[in-house]
Amino acid sequence: MTISSAHPLDHLVLPTGSLDSVRSRLASLGFVVAPTGIHPFGTENACVFFADGTYLEPLAVGNEQAAGQAIAAGNVFVARDRLYRERLGDEGFSAVVLGTGSADADHRRFVEAGLSAGEMLGFSRAFTDTNGKSDTASFRLAFAAGKEASDAFLFACERVNAPKIDRTALQAHANGVTGIVEVVAVSDARAAQIGLVSIAADAIADELGAGDTVRLPNAILSVVTPETYVRRFGLTAKSSSHLRFEAVVFSVRDKASAIRALAAGAVDHNMSGDDIVVAPAPGQGAAFIFREIP
């Protein structure tokens, strides 16, 4: 069931070794990729924005020295990114980010539940929109992760200062994607991991037999076994008792647009029922699933 306090999906973090690789790969998939954004702690991104307000955040390390200094100073975001890369490599899907009106309240919940991944993070960064207008965006983050987990984490993101930006041009994707409707994680210990997801999202999970689901106001977070993952998408996932984010399901206006874009980009894809499935590749750390939503 869905309860009123459930946090909405905000965005997804996809580590990469190269933003150039991201731009090449995602363009071939029919996505418009935003200009590079620079964080004040050594990381940088090349985001993909959607009409439903969600987005992808491919994340690279642009300044190793600054990143190292940030980790030494207790920056959980950068520390978790490095931990993920050391364990699973530079290409992947490390974090689900949830929107919140109070990162402080979320941090208290995480601490009380024994799931806090560390101290909160507040930061600001300058940006320039497509019209050349400059402004500053400010955020506060609260982090949640399973004990001893290094494969994935979640965090609540409060936009302390969120300047109005016209992203219409950045949301006009050739593949017809309008948003994210589902995030799929894999674990051999579904009960424990769905508990983590539920607490992070401040929501109640549904038990659906083949998998557990947390329903957010704007998307679904599913935790399934490796066997169920194979059945759903025809893709394999390694067994692990930890939480591993594996796939992103996008809504598209019509499948024909997605198929045309993939063909134009010479991207291999398969069908799983009515879903169009694209396996992970360099610059695309997760499986991408395109689903026509009436």
N, C-alpha and C positions, 0 to 999 in steps of 0.2 A: 504494500500500500504506500501511498505518498502522504507525507504530512507537511503542514504548512512551513515548518522551519527548514525543510530540506534545502540545501544550498544548490544553486545552479552550476552546471559545468561552465567553466570560464575558458580554459585552454589546456593544451597538452604539450608536454616538453619532450622533444625528440633529439637526443644527443647526436652529434655528427662530427666527423673529423674535418669537414670542409664545407663552408657555406657555398663555395663554387659548385661542389658536387650536388648540394641541395638544390641550387637554382637550376642546374641542368636537368636533374631527375624530375623535379616537380613541374618544371615547364613542359617536359615530355609527357607528363600525366595530364596536362591541360589546366594547371593551376597558375594564377598570377601570384608572384612572390614579391613581398614588400621590400623596400630598401633596407640595408643592414642597420640594425639598432645596436648601440654600444652600451653595455652596462658599466657602472663605475667600479666593478670588481673583477674585471678580466674576461668576462664572457661576452658573447655577441650573438645576435639572432637574425634570422631572415624569415619573418612570419608570413603566414597565409591566413587571411581574414575571410570570414563567411558572413552572409547576410543575416544569419540567426544570432550574431553577436559572439559566437565562439571562434577560436582560431587555433592554428598549429604554431608552435614555437620551436623550430629547428634551432639547436643551440650548439655553438662551437666555442672553443677557448681561443680568444684572440690575443691575450696577453698572459703568458704563463706566469710571469713574475707577479703581476697584480693578482692573479688567481691564487697563487701560493700565499701571498700576504693576506688575502681575504680569508683563506682557510685558517691561517694562524690566528687571525683575529676573531674566529668563531663564526664565520659566515656559513650557515647551514646549507644554503642553496648551492654554493660552489663546492662545499665539502661533499654533499651528496652526489653532485655531478661527477666529481673525481672518483668517488667510491664506485659509482656505477661503471664508469669507464674502465677502472682497474679490474673489475670483476667480469664484465660482459663485453668490453670493447667500446670503440668510439661511435658505433652506429647502433641506435636502438630507440627505446620508448621508456623513459625513466619516470615520468611523473604525470599525475592528473591534478589539475588545478581547479579549485572550486571558488566561486564568487562568494564574498561575505561582506556584511555591513560592519562587522567587528572582529578583526583578527585577534584582538585581545581576548574576547570571549571564547573564541575557538582555541586559542592557546591554553586557556584555563581548562577547557574540556579535555584537550589532549593530555595535559599533565595529569588530571584527575583519573583518566582512563589508563594511565601508564603507557601511552602511545606517542608522547611528544618526541620528535626527532631532534630537538634542540631549541636554542633561543630564537626568539622572533627576529625578523629582519625588516628594517625600514630603509628605503632608498628612493632616490629621485634620479631621473635622467632626462636630458634634453632631447627633443626630437623636432623634426621639421616635416610638415605634411606635404601632400602632393602639390599644394598651391604655394609652397615656400614659406608658410607661416610657422614660426618657431614658438615653442612653449615647453613647459616642464611637466612631466608626469611623475606622480609620487605614489608609492605603494607600501603596504605593511603586510608581511607574510607570516603565517603560523604553520608549522610543519608537523606531519604525522607519519609514523612508520612503525612496522612491526619490530619487535625486539630482535636485535642481531640481524635484521634484514638489510641487504645491500642492493637488492635487485630492483626495487621500486619504492616510491614514496608518494604521498599526497600532500598538498598544502592549500590553505585558504588564503585568498588574495583579496585584500581590501584596497580599493582605489581611493586613496586619500585625496588626490587631485587628479581628476580625469577630464582633461580638456576635450571639448567636442571636436571630433575629426570627421571629415567627409571621406569615408573609405569606399564610396560607391565603385570607383574605378578598380580598386583592389579586390572587390568582391565579384567581379564579372568574369568568372572562370569558364574557359572553353568547354570543360567537361560537364558543366551544368550543376556543379555542387553548390548547395545552398546552406549546408550546415552539417553538424555532427549529431547523429541520432543514437549511437551506441559506442561504448568503449568496452572491449573484451579483454579480460585478464585470465590467466591460466594458473592453477595451483592444484597440487594434490591434497592440500588441506583447506578445502573450500570454506568450511565453517569459521575457522580462525580468520581467514583473509576477508571474508564478507563482513565479519565483525569490525575489522579495521576500516573497511570502506564505509560502512554504515556510520561509524563514529565520526569519521572525517567529514562525511556529507551531512551529518546530523539528520539522518533518515532511517527508516525501518526497511529491512530487506524482505523481499518476497522469496519464498522457496518454491522453485519451479521444477524440481526433479532433476532435469538435465543440467541445471546450473542455478546459482543464486543471483539475484538481481536487486540492485538498489535503484529505485526510480527517482530521478531528479526532476525538477520542473521542466527541464528542456532536453533531457537525454536519459539514457539507461547505462548503468555500469554493471556489467555481468562478470561473474567469476565462474569459470567452467574447468573441468578436468581436461588433461591433454587429449583424452579419447573423444570427449564431446567436441573439442576444438577441431579435431580432424573431421568428425562427422559434419560439422556445420560448414566448414570452409575448405576442406580438402587440403589443409596445411598442417604440418607437424609442429609440435612445441615440446621442448624438453621438460621432463618431469622435475618438479621442485616443490618443496613444502612452502616456499616463500611465494609472494605475490609477484607475478610477472605480467606486465602489460604487453599485449601481443598485437591487437588489431584495432583499427578505427573504422567505424561504419559511417559513411557519409550519405546524406540524402541528396538525390539528384532529381531534377525536373523530369527527365526522361532518360531511359537507359541508352537510347540511340545517341544522345549527345555525348555521353561518357564513352561509348564504344568508338565513336568517330574520333574523339580526342586521343584515345589510347592508340588507335590505328595510325593517326597522324604522327604520333610520337614514337611509333614502332615499339610499343610497350607490350610485352607478353601478359596475357591475362586468361583467366578461366572462368567458367560459370559454376556456381554452386546453388542450385535451384534458380531463383530469380536474381541472385546477387552476382555482381561482377567482382572477381577476386584478383588482386594484384599482390604478389608475394613481396616481402621486403627486399630492398636493394640499397646499395650505397647512395646516401642522400635521402633515403626513405626508410627510416628505422623500424617501421611497423608494417604489418599487412594493411593494405587499403582495400576496403570493401565499398563498392558503390551500389546503393540500393534506391530504386525508384519509389518515392513516397507520393501517393496520390494527393 
